[in-house]
Amino acid sequence: MASPWVEDDELTDWEAPAAADDDGQTGTPLPYVDPEVAAELAGEGPPVWMGTRWREIEAQHQWEAWNTLRRWVDWFVAEYRLVTSVVPPCWYKHSDLTAELYAAMCMEYKVWEEQAPGLGPMMMWHPHVEMLTARLRRMVDEAGCAKIGMHKGPEAYGNRAAFTLDYDEDDFTAWAGATREEDVLERPEEGVQYLRACVVNADGEEVAVSNPIGLVARRAPSEVAAEVETTSSTPASPTVRVVVSGADPGVEVQWQTSVNAQGWE
């Protein structure tokens, strides 16, 4: 009669390695998913370009992105009863308005993505709608389109295009090409120690040296002082604090007691 017990060194069926399948793979197989169902599940969710920076949406997705954003803007205007001084018909010609509206579309999708009761719409979306419309109103007012009832292009400044900066290229190149490094140094034990920075190229050749500076030895404090104060005078366990000034690093505080403030131990 076989023993009902299993020796410790014997593997049970559930402990033993699984047999390899036709592809030579072992382990617990995943549940079968019909390819059509898998494709349908993969197709759920936002478009592949949604959430990408607007300026980085690939060319093959830009037509879809513009039309999707327009449908959302039409809904947004109707849903929140926005006037043209907030979202004008030429919003798509203004990069700042487009950026705001695209970011708002992504956020509105995100707060409703779970399709379950939650705090996101009330705490995230609707408070930001008020701030968003205030920013849009300011942008539209600065653009001037709503004032004249038609699109108004940006005004150029002299020989420069609108919203471009007149850089001093030599100054910018010199500033951007400068590197900045920091290091922590130890002061000398005594006297003065001079140092400077040496710049070398990839071949180890010296190409520049800095101005020298001098580090003097750390000045020893002229007097060490300690002051004790009571921070909490509770009946059971009062709390005191000591402030030590002018001491070298590494000092420690030892508490002494006395019954008459004369002899201490």
Residue, then its C-alpha position, 0 to 999 in steps of 0.5 A: m500500500a502506497s504511503p499517503w505522505v510525500e517525502d520532503d524531497e519529492l516534488t508534487d504535481w503542482e511543484a514540478p516544472a510544467a511540461a514544455d508546449d509545442d514551442g518549447q515554452t514552459g509555465t502557466p499558459l495565458p487565457y486564450v483571447d480571440p484575435e478579433v477581440a484583442a484587436e478591438l480591445a487594443g483599439e479602445g482609448p484615445p488616438v495615438w497622437m492624443g497627449t503628444r505635444w501639439r507641435e510634435i504630432e506626426a504629419q500623418h495624424q495632423w488632419e485627424a488631430w485638427n478635426t478632433l480638436r475642432r469637434w471638441v472646441d465646438w462642444f466646449v463652446a456650446e456646453y459652456r456657452l462661451v462667446t467669441s471674446v473667449v473663443p473666436p472662430c479663428w482660434y486655430k490661427h492662434s498658436d496660444l489659443t490652440a495650445e490652451l484648447y488642446a491641453a484642455m481637451c486632453m485634460e477633459y478626456k483624462v478626468w472622465e477616462e475611468q467612466a466611474p464616479g470620482l472627484g476628478p471632474m469637480m476638483m480638477w476639470h471644472p475649477h480649471v475651466e474658469m481659469l482657462t476661460a479667463r486666460l482665453r479671454r485675455m489672449v483674444d483681447e490682446a489679439g484684437c480679433a473680437k474687437i474688429g469681428m474678423h481675424k487679425g494677424p500679429e503685427a510685426y516690429g520693424n524688420r522683425a516678424a511678430f513674436t520673435l526676439d532680436y538676439d545678440e547672437d555673439d553674446f548668446t553664443a558666448w553665454a550658452g557656451a560657458t560651463r559652470e562647475e562647483d566644488v567644495l574645498e577644505r580651508p588650510e590648517e594655517g596661513v593662506q592657500y592659493l588656487r586656480a582652475c586650469v582648463v585642458n582640452a581632450d589631449g590634456e593640453e592646457v588651454a586656459v587658466s583662471n584668476p587665482i584666489g586665496l583661502v585663509a585658514r579657518r578663524a578660531p572663535s575667540e570665545v565659546a559660549a553656551e546659553v540654556e533656556t526653558t522651552s516647556s515647563t510642564p509639571a512632569s518633564p520640562t524641556v530645556r534647550v542649549v545654544v552653543s556658539g563659537a565652538d569648533p565642530g565635534v564638541e558635545v554637550q554634557w549636562q551638570t546638576s547642582v542643588n545650590a547652583q554652586g557645586w556642579e556634578 
